[in-house]
Amino acid sequence: MAKLLKYMVVHKDPDISWGKIEENWGKLAEVEEATWVRTCFNRKKGVRYCVWMAPTEKVLESIFKELNISYESIMEVEETVPDLWGKKWAEHLKAEETASTKGF
């Protein structure tokens, strides 16, 4: 299996009904060529930000074309979290150096 990359897909369609969005989510949950991870959305503005794992951007383009789902952009992304930048993470790394159960 090809290495999966993380993508952010932006959908902006304030005119689409909420029922249609939920119908599309049902279809997207069954896709096998890529994995839908999560969606953040603003229902009022009709904007959705979806995180996907896929081998290529083209795979996602093909999925959306086949299901007739519009999108604004598809972009490969990386992710970070606040814990990696705060004092607690540095303390964790220091404790991990001396732990007898490294990696668990």
Disulfide bonds with the S-S distance in Angstrom:
none
